[in-house]
Structures are given as structure tokens and as C-alpha cells.
């Protein structure tokens, strides 16, 4: 095959039939000298490997400095080490110890991947393998879990690809679409019952956590990780450390939240607002108390109290007509305005009602004018 030069020294390509598609693609090679010996190596295909002249030049520099293995050396190493999905996952966990959701992700892997396709190498996976995982979860009524599991699987395989531990798959893992933009809300009667039960429940620590979720819109994890030093009573702010969005955030300490925190007891030996059984750790498990409170308040079975109360907070603000969506985004510490858009319909309905006031006034003025005209006409007659 004819060699074609590029603008990068030591990088050229040949044209070959495209893998997985019609036509041709460029196959890139590098030429370099090391320790007096000339090497010519294939580095990748234009489409199959997403290779470019710039990438090839970078790889050439790494090969010259002996900071990168050749494709042959990588293949030989792969033959010696069998990188299954499970072994890739173990390496991924070791490389990402700061992942906030690792506990949940490890559980998802154990339940849905480990004893099944987890024993396979990525390159031998078929679309049918992926479909089986997806369909099993969807049939069990867990469409959201299906997306989370497949996304986790895709992320783990990409981890292996970036480190040249595995060969590329012959297909892409497509994530099913979700229609999960539901906004959990409570009616005034349901909210009233909940507040009454919170006042009467035996677990006032859990009750205070739920009161704060309702009055601040904070996430469950943010509330449990709250320290007394994060609450500035003087300036009137709560600092949310390491939130889901990434950077620390400060939200206003409103009157309702202040009342809860000022009445909440502190533990001298613990920095946490809600300490666990061991004072050095924060509380983690409140499921029994939360379920008891939800049932006593006769809340809908599908209502998730800690997650749902955040939605109730946002819905109250959006429907009040006093808070714009940008401000609501800041209060909810949403990284993107897209997440806040689920409340846009509540905001729009409020605007419609406000606009309707002008229509009502005009109708009343018109009616009054008509009545006055009729009275004047009657007197003339």
C-alpha cells in the first residue's frame, strides 16, 4: 500500500478498507529511531481507533522516550493478563477512591454484573449480553436501575480502554431513555398531616432532618454531613460541603431552618449536627423512622420522603410567583439549569394566573361601563 506523509515528522498513513463500514479509512504508522535502531509501527485506524495524525505524533514521542508500549507489547501483555469486566471494575474502584457514589455503585455491580457478564472480557460481549441485563431490570420494574447499571458498565470498559488494558468492543452500549422527570409533591392536607406527625414522633432527630429538607431543599447526604461549623447563625448562611455539583455552596439560613437548628441539641464530643451512634461519625441509617413517619402521615406509597421533601420545597417556591427559576437553581445548588426546568410549568402557571388578573380587571371595567351606559339610557327613556 502507498505511503502518504503528514505534516508531522515520522507519521504517515496508508489507506485500507474501513472496518465496520463502507469505503476506506487511513491507517496511521510512526517511524522513529531509538538506541540506533529504526522502528516502524502501526498505531491505529482513522475510524476504528479514532486515530489522528496529532495523536500518532504524540504516541511517537512517547515511544521515542520509552514511555509507551508498542501495540505488539500490549497484545502480549493482554494474553498474559485476562482483563474481565470484574477485574477492570476492581481496578476502577482502586483508581477512584473519592467517588461519592461508590458504595451504591459497588452494590449495583455485585447485584447485576459480577456473577453474570462480569466474568467475561469486554471484547467478547455481544449486544445480546447487554440486552439481557437491561431487560431483566426493566421487567422487574427498575428502568432507572437499568440505565445506571449500563452506564456503570460503559464507564468501566472506557476505563480499561484508556489504559490500553482491553481491546475495543465491536459495538457501543446504548443507554435506554428514561422519562423520570417526575416532580414529587404533597397536597396542603398531606403537608399538614406530615408536619403534625413530625411534631409528635418519638425520633425528633429524624424529624428535624426532614424539617430541614422541607425548609432548605437540601439533599439527604448534605444534611447528614452537616457540621455545626457550617452554620453561620450571625450572617444567616449554611455552607454545603462537597455537594453533588462539586464546589462548596452557601445557601440562606431562613427563619424556619434557623428555628429547627436553634432548638436542635448538639453533642459536645461530635462536630456533626446529626451524629451517628459513634460521635466521630454522622448519622447514616434513618429508614425505620422515615418509613414510620411516612405511614403515620398517610403519604403516598411512592413518595420518597427525603428526596420528595426537596421537591416539595422547590415546588412551593416555583408556584409562589415570587422566585424566578435562576434563583431557584441557586437555592437547589443545581449545576445545570436543565435540572431546574422540571419546575418551569409551576412557574408558568403562576405567571398565567398573574396575567389573568389583568384580564379579570378589564372584564370588570367593561362590565361596569356597560352597566353605566344602560343606566344612562334608561334615564333618557
Phi, psi and omega per residue, in radians:
X1 nan 2.506 -3.101
X2 -1.210 2.411 3.081
X3 -1.512 2.366 3.076
X4 -2.080 2.233 -3.124
X5 -1.392 2.833 3.065
X6 -2.191 3.084 3.140
X7 -1.318 -0.105 -3.136
X8 -1.717 2.193 -3.134
X9 -1.023 2.382 3.077
X10 1.335 0.163 3.128
X11 -2.122 2.194 3.070
X12 -2.470 3.016 3.123
X13 -2.481 2.767 2.993
X14 -2.146 2.678 3.121
X15 -1.669 2.403 3.139
X16 -2.519 2.866 3.112
X17 -1.025 2.369 -3.098
X18 -1.229 2.385 3.095
X19 -1.463 2.196 3.081
X20 1.371 0.272 -3.138
X21 -2.956 2.952 -3.122
X22 -1.366 2.818 3.050
X23 1.492 -2.735 -3.064
X24 -2.112 2.870 3.033
X25 -2.517 2.785 -3.137
X26 -1.456 2.388 3.061
X27 -1.978 1.999 -2.993
X28 -1.576 2.509 3.112
X29 -2.287 2.739 3.039
X30 -2.213 2.586 3.070
X31 -2.194 2.285 -3.132
X32 -2.701 2.847 3.129
X33 -2.051 2.364 3.102
X34 -2.532 2.207 -3.136
X35 0.985 0.688 3.070
X36 1.382 0.048 -3.109
X37 -2.009 2.394 -3.135
X38 -1.602 2.303 3.127
X39 -2.072 2.440 2.985
X40 -2.189 2.118 -3.034
X41 -2.347 2.472 3.022
X42 -1.386 2.340 -3.091
X43 -2.013 -0.270 3.089
X44 2.683 2.902 -3.118
X45 -1.740 2.674 -3.080
X46 -1.011 -0.842 -3.079
X47 -1.767 -0.822 -3.082
X48 -1.077 -0.631 -3.105
X49 -1.964 0.057 -3.109
X50 0.958 0.729 -3.082
X51 -1.571 2.522 3.097
X52 -2.313 2.850 3.096
X53 -1.024 -0.660 -3.128
X54 -1.143 -0.742 3.105
X55 -1.110 -0.734 3.137
X56 -1.071 -0.720 3.122
X57 -1.108 -0.690 3.112
X58 -1.131 -0.731 3.118
X59 -1.135 -0.624 3.103
X60 -1.075 -0.751 3.117
X61 -1.070 -0.722 3.129
X62 -1.167 -0.620 3.124
X63 -1.229 -0.680 3.119
X64 -1.062 -0.704 -3.124
X65 -1.517 0.091 3.119
X66 1.037 0.603 3.110
X67 -1.771 0.072 -3.110
X68 -2.499 2.461 3.094
X69 -1.385 2.683 3.035
X70 -1.330 2.865 3.116
X71 -1.048 -0.633 3.115
X72 -1.135 -0.762 3.125
X73 -1.112 -0.672 3.114
X74 -1.132 -0.731 3.127
X75 -1.096 -0.730 3.136
X76 -1.124 -0.687 3.135
X77 -1.156 -0.670 3.128
X78 -1.129 -0.582 3.110
X79 -1.144 -0.574 -3.117
X80 -1.375 -0.634 -3.126
X81 -1.982 2.093 3.138
X82 -1.556 1.844 -3.104
X83 -1.581 1.621 3.045
X84 -1.417 2.987 3.079
X85 -1.037 -0.683 -3.138
X86 -1.130 -0.727 3.129
X87 -1.217 -0.608 3.047
X88 -1.111 -0.727 -3.139
X89 -1.086 -0.732 3.118
X90 -1.069 -0.733 3.123
X91 -1.179 -0.667 3.118
X92 -1.075 -0.761 3.140
X93 -1.089 -0.712 3.130
X94 -1.147 -0.586 -3.095
X95 -1.443 -0.220 -3.097
X96 -2.265 1.052 -3.104
X97 -1.179 -0.368 -3.088
X98 -1.580 0.059 3.133
X99 -1.066 2.079 -3.045
X100 -1.147 -0.540 -3.083
X101 -1.737 0.339 -3.033
X102 -1.063 -0.639 -3.130
X103 -1.054 -0.819 3.138
X104 -1.180 -0.668 -3.108
X105 -1.198 -0.661 3.084
X106 -1.099 -0.663 3.126
X107 -1.173 -0.739 3.102
X108 -1.071 -0.744 -3.136
X109 -1.100 -0.810 -3.106
X110 -1.068 -0.717 -3.063
X111 -1.375 -0.544 -2.947
X112 -2.059 -0.286 -3.032
X113 -2.191 -0.746 -2.943
X114 -0.881 -0.934 -3.037
X115 -1.535 -0.010 3.122
X116 -1.935 -1.897 -3.095
X117 -1.245 -0.150 3.114
X118 -1.054 -0.385 -3.128
X119 -1.447 -0.113 -3.098
X120 -1.657 2.764 2.984
X121 -1.460 2.560 -3.096
X122 -0.972 -0.666 -3.036
X123 -1.163 -0.377 -3.127
X124 -1.667 -0.029 3.108
X125 -1.165 2.583 3.073
X126 -2.112 2.800 3.068
X127 -0.960 -0.539 3.128
X128 -1.127 -0.652 3.090
X129 -1.037 -0.771 -3.124
X130 -1.193 -0.724 3.137
X131 -1.069 -0.656 -3.141
X132 -1.098 -0.735 3.106
X133 -1.102 -0.811 -3.110
X134 -1.112 -0.857 -3.078
X135 -1.134 -0.645 3.133
X136 -1.065 -0.731 -3.138
X137 -1.295 -0.699 3.138
X138 -1.140 -0.696 3.110
X139 -1.166 -0.469 3.096
X140 -1.435 0.083 3.130
X141 1.346 0.523 -3.106
X142 -2.195 1.082 -3.113
X143 -1.116 -0.633 3.136
X144 -1.174 -0.723 3.103
X145 -1.088 -0.652 3.120
X146 -1.016 -0.775 3.125
X147 -1.138 -0.785 -3.122
X148 -1.074 -0.726 -3.110
X149 -1.180 -0.791 3.137
X150 -1.161 -0.637 3.090
X151 -1.136 -0.689 3.117
X152 -1.147 -0.708 3.107
X153 -1.094 -0.803 3.140
X154 -1.103 -0.720 -3.134
X155 -1.134 -0.685 -3.136
X156 -1.157 -0.735 3.123
X157 -1.143 -0.732 3.092
X158 -1.070 -0.623 3.074
X159 -1.013 -0.793 3.133
X160 -1.188 -0.632 3.131
X161 -1.153 -0.749 -3.110
X162 -1.114 -0.447 -3.127
X163 -1.782 0.210 3.105
X164 0.969 0.631 3.135
X165 -1.606 -0.421 -3.090
X166 -2.385 2.818 3.063
X167 -1.410 2.649 3.109
X168 -1.110 2.558 3.062
X169 -1.302 2.792 -3.114
X170 -1.540 0.012 3.117
X171 -2.624 2.884 3.116
X172 -1.784 2.508 3.108
X173 -1.436 1.971 3.141
X174 -1.590 2.361 3.124
X175 -1.590 2.288 3.103
X176 -1.142 2.587 3.135
X177 -1.381 2.537 3.135
X178 -2.007 2.531 2.981
X179 -1.991 1.187 -3.010
X180 -1.981 0.402 3.131
X181 -1.452 0.792 3.111
X182 -1.361 2.533 3.110
X183 -1.990 1.872 3.141
X184 -1.257 2.354 -3.101
X185 -2.532 2.875 3.100
X186 -2.200 2.507 3.055
X187 -1.309 2.853 3.099
X188 -0.967 -0.688 3.115
X189 -1.133 -0.758 3.136
X190 -1.137 -0.718 3.120
X191 -1.129 -0.692 3.108
X192 -1.096 -0.753 3.115
X193 -1.116 -0.695 -3.139
X194 -1.096 -0.802 -3.136
X195 -1.087 -0.638 3.113
X196 -1.159 -0.778 3.127
X197 -1.135 -0.681 3.107
X198 -1.042 -0.659 3.132
X199 -1.195 -0.509 -3.023
X200 -1.733 -0.251 -3.027
X201 -1.198 2.628 -3.097
X202 -1.254 -0.467 -3.119
X203 -1.705 1.544 -3.094
X204 -1.348 -0.307 3.033
X205 -1.164 -0.850 3.092
X206 -1.108 -0.701 3.126
X207 -1.052 -0.704 3.135
X208 -1.191 -0.625 3.085
X209 -1.088 -0.744 -3.140
X210 -1.222 -0.627 3.081
X211 -1.095 -0.713 3.133
X212 -1.201 -0.646 3.084
X213 -1.048 -0.683 -3.123
X214 -1.290 -0.605 -3.052
X215 -1.613 -0.274 -3.130
X216 -2.104 -0.376 -3.074
X217 1.340 0.227 -3.124
X218 -1.237 2.633 3.110
X219 -1.307 2.783 -3.119
X220 -0.971 -0.876 -3.119
X221 -1.099 -0.643 3.136
X222 -1.150 -0.664 3.119
X223 -1.206 -0.763 -3.114
X224 -1.166 -0.538 -3.133
X225 -1.548 0.085 -3.082
X226 -1.198 2.276 3.081
X227 -1.886 2.722 3.119
X228 -1.085 -0.567 -3.135
X229 -1.206 -0.259 3.124
X230 -1.457 -0.117 -3.096
X231 -1.853 2.009 -3.141
X232 -1.778 1.595 -3.116
X233 -1.142 -0.554 -3.078
X234 -1.235 -0.861 -3.130
X235 -1.475 -0.364 3.109
X236 1.434 0.837 3.114
X237 -2.431 2.660 3.006
X238 -2.024 2.223 3.086
X239 -1.637 2.195 3.106
X240 -1.721 1.969 -3.099
X241 -1.488 2.349 3.037
X242 0.845 0.973 -3.106
X243 -1.277 3.102 -3.120
X244 -1.054 -0.604 -3.118
X245 -1.273 -0.268 3.098
X246 2.101 -1.324 -3.065
X247 -1.392 2.654 3.066
X248 -1.033 2.506 -3.117
X249 -2.243 2.674 3.056
X250 -2.112 2.248 3.106
X251 -2.108 2.697 -3.118
X252 -1.139 2.511 3.021
X253 -1.619 1.690 -3.093
X254 -1.366 3.037 -3.039
X255 -1.069 -0.697 -3.118
X256 -1.151 -0.761 3.129
X257 -1.188 -0.680 3.110
X258 -1.056 -0.747 -3.132
X259 -1.089 -0.695 3.123
X260 -1.130 -0.833 -3.051
X261 -1.245 -0.629 3.135
X262 -1.191 -0.497 3.129
X263 -1.578 -0.176 -3.070
X264 -1.409 2.286 -3.116
X265 -1.253 2.546 3.081
X266 -1.858 2.682 3.105
X267 -1.863 1.999 -3.030
X268 -0.923 -0.655 -3.074
X269 -1.511 0.073 -3.120
X270 -2.217 2.415 3.106
X271 -1.430 -0.199 -3.031
X272 -1.455 2.495 3.039
X273 -1.205 -0.620 3.109
X274 -2.164 1.409 -3.097
X275 -1.236 2.713 3.081
X276 -1.509 -2.874 3.126
X277 -1.077 -0.629 3.011
X278 -1.703 2.179 -3.006
X279 -1.018 -0.425 -3.093
X280 -1.349 -0.170 -3.139
X281 -2.122 2.704 3.110
X282 -1.501 2.888 3.129
X283 -1.112 2.609 -3.136
X284 -2.298 -0.670 -3.004
X285 -1.960 1.985 3.113
X286 -2.260 0.248 -2.979
X287 -0.985 -0.788 -3.099
X288 -1.071 -0.820 -3.126
X289 -1.145 -0.746 -3.128
X290 -1.109 -0.768 3.129
X291 -1.104 -0.684 3.135
X292 -1.118 -0.762 -3.137
X293 -1.150 -0.733 3.138
X294 -1.066 -0.774 -3.136
X295 -1.190 -0.718 -3.125
X296 -1.129 -0.578 3.141
X297 -1.486 -0.025 3.130
X298 0.993 0.751 3.100
X299 -1.387 2.716 3.137
X300 -0.945 2.543 -3.082
X301 -1.049 -0.624 -3.112
X302 -1.438 -0.041 -3.121
X303 -1.333 2.134 3.124
X304 -1.681 1.789 -2.956
X305 -0.848 -0.964 -3.051
X306 -1.166 -0.691 3.105
X307 -1.327 -0.704 -3.087
X308 -1.176 -0.640 -3.126
X309 -1.156 -0.516 3.035
X310 -1.124 -0.713 3.095
X311 -1.165 -0.674 3.128
X312 -1.078 -0.775 3.095
X313 -0.977 -0.858 -3.103
X314 -1.157 -0.691 -3.130
X315 -1.134 -0.707 3.127
X316 -1.060 -0.748 -3.115
X317 -1.225 -0.758 -3.094
X318 -1.127 -0.682 -3.078
X319 -1.466 -0.137 -3.128
X320 -1.259 -0.431 -3.080
X321 1.393 0.035 -3.096
X322 -1.844 -0.131 -3.076
X323 -2.209 2.127 3.110
X324 -1.381 2.860 -3.040
X325 -1.170 -0.524 3.099
X326 -1.147 -0.757 3.104
X327 -1.135 -0.702 3.120
X328 -1.086 -0.683 3.095
X329 -1.031 -0.746 -3.139
X330 -1.169 -0.693 -3.139
X331 -1.174 -0.611 -3.138
X332 -1.502 -0.062 -3.092
X333 0.931 0.695 3.034
X334 -1.298 2.310 3.137
X335 -1.252 -0.595 -3.114
X336 -2.118 2.514 3.100
X337 -1.169 -0.263 -3.139
X338 -1.066 -0.639 -3.140
X339 -1.176 -0.577 -3.110
X340 -1.335 -0.333 -3.076
X341 -1.105 -0.336 3.136
X342 -1.124 -0.301 3.127
X343 -1.726 0.048 -3.067
X344 -1.081 -0.615 -3.100
X345 -1.136 -0.578 3.102
X346 -1.188 -0.716 3.112
X347 -1.134 -0.718 -3.125
X348 -1.152 -0.684 3.123
X349 -1.100 -0.658 3.103
X350 -1.134 -0.722 3.101
X351 -1.107 -0.680 3.114
X352 -1.104 -0.744 3.135
X353 -1.127 -0.694 3.127
X354 -1.124 -0.735 3.110
X355 -1.148 -0.571 3.120
X356 -1.115 -0.442 3.117
X357 -1.074 -0.725 3.127
X358 -1.103 -0.699 3.111
X359 -1.090 -0.746 3.130
X360 -1.097 -0.715 -3.137
X361 -1.116 -0.763 3.134
X362 -1.108 -0.683 3.099
X363 -1.097 -0.729 -3.134
X364 -1.153 -0.707 3.107
X365 -1.098 -0.754 3.128
X366 -1.087 -0.742 3.129
X367 -1.115 -0.723 -3.137
X368 -1.136 -0.716 3.131
X369 -1.115 -0.713 3.134
X370 -1.124 -0.709 -3.140
X371 -1.134 -0.727 -3.140
X372 -1.131 -0.700 3.125
X373 -1.126 -0.681 3.110
X374 -1.151 -0.698 3.130
X375 -1.110 -0.743 -3.126
X376 -1.149 -0.679 3.130
X377 -1.130 -0.665 3.140
X378 -1.142 -0.681 3.137
X379 -1.146 -0.667 -3.134
X380 -1.125 -0.636 -3.138
X381 -1.247 nan nan
